[in-house]
Structure formats: C-alpha cells, structure tokens
Amino acid sequence: MKRIKWLYTVLATVGLVAAAQAAEPDYRWYVSPSIGAIFSGTGGGAHFGIAAGRDVLPNFGVELELATGSQSVDNLPSGNDYERSIFGINALAYLTPQGEKIRPYLLANGNFHAIDFLGESLSGAGIGLGGGAFISITKSLDLRLDGRYNLDFVSASGPVSDKTFNVGTGTVGIRYKFGADPDDSDGDGVPNSQDKCPDTPRGVKVYSDGCPTDLDGDGVPDYLDKCPGTPKGVVVNKDGCPADADGDGVLDYLDKCPGTPKGVPTGKDGCPLDSDGDGVPDHLDQCPNTPPGTQVDARGCPFVDKDGDGVPDYLDKCPDSPKDIPVGKDGCPLDSDGDGIPDYLDECPNTPPGLKVLPNGCALKGDCRRPRPGEAVDKKGCALDQRFILRGVKFEFDSDRLTEPSKEILAEVAVTLLSYPDVKVDVEGHTDDVGTDAYNLGLSERRSNVVKKFLVDNGVNPANLKPVGYGESVPIDTNLTEAGRDNNRRVEFKVTN
C-alpha cells in the first residue's frame, strides 16, 4: 500500500508541475480502441479495450474504459481459463506539454470487474498503475502504447481461494480526437500561434506561416487569382490580372510611366512623348525645341544653378548659398527657428521666438544647445554645459588684436548681451597647441581681456564679464590639421548664473 500511495503522489505532482502548454489547450473528446496481451506469472492471453475521454487540464486527462481479456493458465484444462472484463476510469498525467510529437504519461486506474475462473463467476473492484505514450500521426490521430500492473480484489469461495489477482496488460492502439484542432482554427495545419492568416478558408493551400499561397507573388492568393502566371513584379487588379491604371492602352507591367495623366499622348512604352529628348514631356515643356544634350530645369528650359543647391537660378532667392547645405524651396539656407542664424551654423536650432542669440544661434538663457560629442545632456537631450562659441571671432596671427570682421561680430554680441542685463558670463580664451603651454595660456588670457574691453566699450556692464584663459588645455577638435587647430583657436561664453 505504501508503494501505491507513493505512485499516486507522483501522478499528482507531475500533473501540477508539467511544462508550459501550447497557446490553445486541446480539450477535444476522443475514442481509443486497443489490442494487446494480458499476462501473469501463470500464463498469458489476448486483451481488447476501448476508452473514451478528454483532457480536463493541459497536463491531466480522464477517460472511461471497457476492456476484456482471457488468459490460459498453465497446467489447467482450457475450460478453466481466466477471463476478465472491466469497466473503469483512468486518470492520465502527461509528462510533456500538449503539441509535442510524443506525449508520455503516467496512469492510475480504478475499476469494477467481472472474472470467470475455475468455473466461478467473481466480481469486485480493482486498481491499476502504469504508463504509456501517445505518438502523434496527425492533428486528430495518435498511436497509443500502454502498459499496466493491475490488482483485482474479489470475494473468493470454492475452488478460488485467492482474494487478489495480480495481472499485467500491454496494449497498442490508436486515439482519434473529434472536431477541429483548437490550436488551428482554420484547419490549415498551421497552429494559431504561428498562423499569420488564421481565417484562411477551408481547403486552401497555405505556406508555413498559414497564409494562402501566391505563386506568382502578385499579392492576390492563388485561390482568387484569375491570372496565376503573371510575371513577377507586375501590378495587378483585384482578380490578379495585369492592370492599366492610367488608361493609356499600355498594361501596367509594360508601362514605364503608369501614372500618365489622362489624354496625354504616349509612346509604346506608355510614357508621354518628349520630342526634343530633354526629359521633360511635351505637355509640360515650355521650351520644346531645346538642342540635344542641354541640361534643363523642370520647365524644360536650359538649367542654370550657380551655387549647386539644386534650385535653379530662376527660383533661387539665395543664388550664392554655400555648397552642400540644406536649403528651402527658395534656395536659401534653412533657418528652422527664425533667429537669423541658418540651421547649418545654428547650435540651438529651436530657440524660442523673440530671444536675442549669439553668432552660434544660441540665446544666453532659455535655450537648448545641441551637445558636442561626449557632452553630458539633460532629460531633453540639451547640453548641460552652458558654453557658447563666439563663431567668427578671430585674432591676427600670434596676437591679441581683433580682426575687423571680428569687431563687427562682437558689436552684434554686445547688443545681445544688453538684452540679458542680469546674465553673468566667463569670457573664455582658447588656443591650439602650437607653442608652449605657458605661452598659449598667456595668449588666451590676453585675448579674453581684449574681448571684454571691446564689449564694455560697446555698453556691456563690466561686472557681468569675467575674462578667463585656458590656453591649449580644452581643445574641441584635433590639433593635427589646420582646420582642427582653427576650431580650437576660439572665444567662448560660459553662463555662470
């Protein structure tokens, strides 16, 4: 009895801790006929059974069973054969999840039985323990293997003195499940969890993802396609047949210009006629007799774009824009925030309206500077360091004398500073690495003092300006190229309040 209790504990534990199940549990009813052998230590014989049941949990099932078997007993005449018929209930605990190809199980059986043996008819209750496996053949059909050890308890009298019969059974059978597979709602053989087209009509051929086949790849599935051999890439209508969307008489898959306006004369390729061969069709060409090889604009007229920004001069309001910078439809450099500094020079491209800005496009307060590589940023992605380069402010070579263009820039900077009377800034001077550290430090200090003096002379409160020299210690670019060294020779403002 201890062994039996232990086996029941194993069955319950397996049912509770089995692996995760398929997306849609399969609770279909099934019927399972089987054939095999019944045997004991005194002989053996044939055994037949049929069960009906279903899973009630993903890893646990129950079934009702009818079975019969007869066993020839060694050393006894044939009329004394052991014959056994049972009606029982089985509990199955599966060891692998639903959907697996092989599902081994443990089984516990309780039954009522009728036994004919030695001329006596006996009855009683019994139990059985065992296991087996279902091996999937199709979504609805499994092969079944089953083996059990049975204890049949009877009230014996007469020639039969035993009160307990120990018999084993081993069978092979099938299991057929009724109804559609719940994990394949459209019955196309692809589980719902993998089916990208779960509502495919019955009988339609599908790919491994559950979607209807489309052998010609035209977007119309084969079961709806009236022209299933359409060449690859051809645009088709809802029937899968080549279309002529622009009605020019040339089918779309042959039409090199499928969007031709209605009524426009076209060639055999479906494209509008272009008599002078300049790439602008006759119905749009304002200069229809352009000499061969002439580059033309959208009007079909000779193309002129002096600054190379892609906007022809006849439309370009800024015909001298620098090379390779973003421009608007009017050919002028973009200035998204309207602060007067074009985007390609603007370190603060989203300055709020009305704020005065420095030459780099940044306001001293209330603005968001784009970070330079490696700089720390706040939650909005703005640079935390409130340093602003005074772009264009340069000095004569190896000197603290401002160039004339720099004086013009600083005059505008002074106007900006006057609009922020409470803002205090460090005026920082920086150099490249040409020369000694000490020399460069002194040069940067002299230059920052010159900038302060110029701003004060233009009305800025001297208490708001603090000159600081950093020499070559804080480069923002490489010192291995002239362009990099030029970037490092700079003046910056750092807001300190």
N, C-alpha and C positions, 0 to 999 in steps of 0.2 A: 504493500500500500504506500510506503514512503516513496518508492520509485514512481508510482503513478502520480502522486501529488507533485513530485518534482517535475515530471513531464508536463503536467497542466500549467505549472508556474512558467516553464519555458515557453509554452504556447502563448500565454497571456503577455509575457514580456516582449516576444517577437512582434506581436500584433501592435504593441504600443510604440515601439522604438524603431520600426522599419524605416527605410529610406524615404525621401520625398517622392511624391507621386507625380503622375502626368498631370498636365494642365486641366483636363476634364476627366474626373473619375468615371470608370466604366462600371455601371450597376445593372447591366443587362441580365435578364434571365437566361439560363442555359439548360440544356439537357446533355447528359454524359453517359452513354452506354459503354460497357467494358466487358472484356473477356479475359480469363486467366486461369489461375490454379489455386486450389485450397489444399493445405498440407499440414501435417503434424508429424510427430515422431513415429507414428504407426502407419503412415501411408499418405496418399495424395489423390487429387482428382480435379475435375473441371469446376470452374466458378464463373457465374454470369451475374451482371448487375447493371442497374441503371439509376442515375441520380439526376435530380433537378435542383437548381439553386441559383444563387447570385451573390455577389459581393455586397456586404452591407456597410463596410468601411473600406477605404482604399487598400488596406492590407489584411482585411479579415472578411471571410465569407462563410455562408452556411448553405447546406443542401440536405434534402431528403433523399433517402436511398432505399431501393428494393434490391435484394440480391439473393441468389440461391446457389448452392453448390453441393456436390456429393463426393464422398471420399471413400475409396476402397481401403478397408482395414486389413493389414497383413494378418495372415493365419486365420481369417474368418471367412465363412462362405459368403458369396455375393449377396445373398438376401439380407445379410446383416450390415450392409453398407451404412456409413454415417452420412445422413442427408440433413442439410441445414438451410433454412430460409429466414431472412431477417427483414425487418422494417426499422430504419434507423435515421438518426440525424447526425450530420457531420459538421464540425467546426474546423475551418481551414485558416491557418495563419501563414501568410506569404512571406518569403524571405527576401524578395526583390520587388521593386515598385511595378505598378501597372505600366504596360507599354514595353517591358523588357521581352526579348525574344524567348528566354527561358525563365519561368517563374517556379522555383522550388517552393514547397510548402510543408508544414507540419500539420497533422490531422489528429483530431480526437473524435471518437465515435461513441454514441450511446444508442442502444437498440433493444428491440423486442425480437425474440427469435423463436422459431419452432424447429425442433430437432427430432428426426426419426433415427433410432439406433437400437440395434438388438431387438427389434420388434416393438419397441416402446416409442410412444409419441410424447415428447417433452417440450416444455416451453419455459421461458424465463427472460431475464434481462441480461444485457452484456455490455461490455465496453471494449473499445479498440483504440490503439495508438499506432501512429505510423507517419508516413510522409510520401511525397511524390513530387511530380513536376508537371506543369503544363508547358508544352513547346509550341509556339505559335506557328501556324501554317498560313492562315490568312487573318484578316481583321475579325472574322467571325468563327474560325475553326482552329482548334488546338488538338495536338496529340497529347494524350494523358498517360502517365506512368504512375502506378500506385502500389504501395506495399504496406501491410499492417500486421500487427500482432493483436489477437483478439482473445478476450476472456469471456466465456459464456457460462453464466451461473444458472443451474437448474435444480429443481427439487427431484431428486432421483429416488427410484424404488425398483424392486425386482432385480433383473439382471444388471441394470445400470446402477453401479454403486457410486460413480464419481459425481460430485456436485459442481465441478468446474471443468470446462473443456478449454484447452489451450490450442488454438489453431492460428495458422498464418494464411494470408492471402496475398497474391501478387497478380496484378492485372495490367492490361494495356487497353486503352480505349481512345475515344475522341470526346471533345466538348464542342457543342455548337451553340453559339450565342444568337439570340433572336433580336432583330431590329438593327437600326443603323448604329455604327460606332459613334458614341457621343463625342469622341475626340476628333471626328472627321465628319462634320455636319453636312457637307455636300457630297460625301461618299466618293471623293475622287482619289482616295488613297493617300492623301497628304494630311497629317494631323493639323488640327486647328492652330496649334502653337507655331506651326511653320507655314501655314497656308495664308499667302498674301491675297488670295481671292476666295474667301470662304463661302461664297454664294454661287459658285460655278454650277450651271445646270447639269443634271444627271447625264452621264454617258459621254460628256465632252472630254476629249483628250487634254491633259494638262502637263505642264513642266513640273520639275521637282519642287518649285515654290507654290504649286497649287493653282497657278494661273493658266488659262487656256493657251494652247499652242498657237503661235503666229509664225509659221514657217517662212513667210516672205518678209517678215519684220516691218509690215506697213502700219502697225497699230490696230488693225482690225483682226480679231481672233479668227482662226480658220473656220470655225463652225458658222460664222456670219459672213465670211469673205466670199464674194461672188467672183472675184478675180484673184485666186490664190497664188498665181505665179507672177505677181507684179515685181518688176526689178527692184533691187534694194535701193532705198532712199527716195523712191517715187512718192510724191504726195497723192493721197487717195481720198475719195469721198467716203461716206458712212458705209457703203457697200464694199469697200476695199478696192474699188476700181479707180484708175487714173483720172484726175480731175483737170478741169480747165477753168481755174478760178477767175481769171480776168476776161474770159470770153473772147480771146483774140484768135481762136481757132487752132491754137497750138497747145497740146496737152501739157499739163504742168511738168511732167517728168522730162519733157523735151524742151520746155520753155525756159530759156535762160533769163527771162525777165517776166516772172509770173505776176508781177503787180502792175503791169502796164495799164494806164488809165483807159477807160472805155473810149473807143473811137479813134485812138492813136494808131497811125499806120505802123505796121511791124514787118520784120523780115521773117524768114523761115525759122529762125531761132526764137521767135516770139519777142524780140527786142525792138524798141522804137527805132525807126530809121534815123541815121546820122550821116547826112550826105557829105559833110566835109571831114568826117572822121576825127573830130576833136574830142569825142567822148561825151558831148552834150547833144542829146537827141534834138531832131529838127523842131519838135513842138515847143522846146524850151530855149532854143539857140537864138540869141539876139544878134549874133554875128555869124550867120550861116555859111559864109564863104571864107572862113579862116584858112590861111595857107597851111598845107600839111606840115606836121611836126611842131606847130606852135602850141605852147602851153597856154591853156585858157582857164578862166575862172568859171564860177557856176553859171554865169550868163552865156558862156560860150565865147567870150571875148578874151583877147590876149591878157594873160595873168601877170600882174606886177605885185610883188610883195618884198619891199626893200629890206624890212627888218626880219623877214623869215619867220614870222609868228603864225603863219597860216591864214592870216586875214589879209585879203587883197587890199592894195592901197586905196582903192576907191571906197572901201568900207572902213579903213583903219584910221581912227582918230588919234592914235599914238604911233605914227609910222616909224619911230626910232626906238622902239622898245628893246631892252637888252635881249640877247639870244637865250632861248630855252627857258623862258619864264612863263608861268600861266598868265594868259590874257583873257579878257572877256570878248564878247561878240564884237565889240567896238575896237578891238586890238589893243586896248590899254591894260596895263598890269592890274591884276585883281587886287582890290582893297576891301576885304570882307567886312571889316568893322567901320569903314568910312572915316578913319582917323588921319588920312592923308599919307600914310606910310603903306606902300604896296605889300601884299602878303609875302612876297619873296624876301623882303627885308624886315618884316614885322615879327618880333619875338613874342608879341602879345596880340594875336590876330583877332581876339574877341573883346577888345577894350569897350567898356560901356560907353554909350553915346555921351558927348559933351566933355569928356575928360581930356585935358591937355597931355600930350605924350612927348617922350624923349625921341631922339633920332632913331632908336630901335623900335619905336611903336608902342612903348610901354608907359602907362601912367605911373606916377610915383606911389600912388595908393589906390586900392580898389581894383587892381588888375590881376591878370593871371599870365605869368611868363612861362613859355614852353621850356621845359628842363633841357639842359645840355646833357650829353652822355654821362651817366654816373651820378647825376644830382639827385638829392632826396626830393620827394614830392609830397603834397598833401593829399587828402581824400579825393580831391577833384582833379588830380594829376598836374597841379601847378607847382612850379619850383618854390621850395621853402626859402631859399636864399634870395633876398631882395636886392640883388646886384643887377645893375643895368649898364650895358656897354654904351658909351657915347660914340656910336659909329661915325666914322669920318673925321673925328678929332685927331689930328696928327701934328707932329713937330718936325722942324727941319732936322737934317741928319745930325745925330750925336749932339743934339742941342735941346734947350728948353724953350726955343722960340716957336710960337704957333704959326702954322701956315695960314695964308689968307683965307682959303676955303674953311679952315677950322674955326676961324674967328666968326665967320658967317653962321656956322652951325651953332657955336656957343652963344651967339646973340639970341637965337631961337630958343636954346636951352634956358637961358635966363628968363625969357618970357614964361616958359613952362614952370620954372621954379617959383616965380612970383605968384602963380595961381595956387601954390601949395605953401602958404606963408608959415605954417606950423611944422612942416616936414624938415627934419634934420638928416643930412647925408654926409657920409665919408666920401671925399673925393680921392679915389684910389688911382695911383700911377703904377703902370706895369711896363716891363721891358722884355726884349728877347734875351738870349743867353750869350750874345756877343759881348766880350769884355769880362772883367772880373765881377764877382758878386758885389763887392763893396762899391765899385764904380756904378754898377747898374742900380743899386739901392739908392745912392745919392742922386743919380739922374732922375729916377722915378719920383723922388721926393720933390726935386726942383720943379718937375713938370706938373705935379699935382698942385703945388703952390701957385704956379702961373695960371692954371685953370681957375683956381679960387679967386685970384686977383681979378681976372677978366670978368668973372661973374659978378663980383662985388662992384666993380666999376660999372656994371650994367644994372645996378639996383638991387641985387640979391643981398639979403641980410647976412653979414659975415658970420653971425653966431650960428647960422644954420649949416655952415660948411666947415668940414674938418679935413685938411689935406693929409693923406697917408701914402707913403711909398712902399712898394713891395718888391721892387727890383724884378729879378727874373724868377722869383720863388713860386709864382702862381700862374703857370702857363695854361692856356686853354687850347693850344694846338701844338703840333710838333715844331721843334726848332731846327729840323733837318732840311727844311725847304724855305725858300724866300717867302712864299705865300704864308706858311705857318708862322714864321718869325714876324711877318707883318701883322698877323692876327694877334700875336702876343704883345706887340707894342700898342698899348691901348690905355684909355682912361675909362674908369667905371664909377658909377654912383652906387653906394650901398645905403639903403634907408636904415636909420638906426632908432627910430621911434615909431 
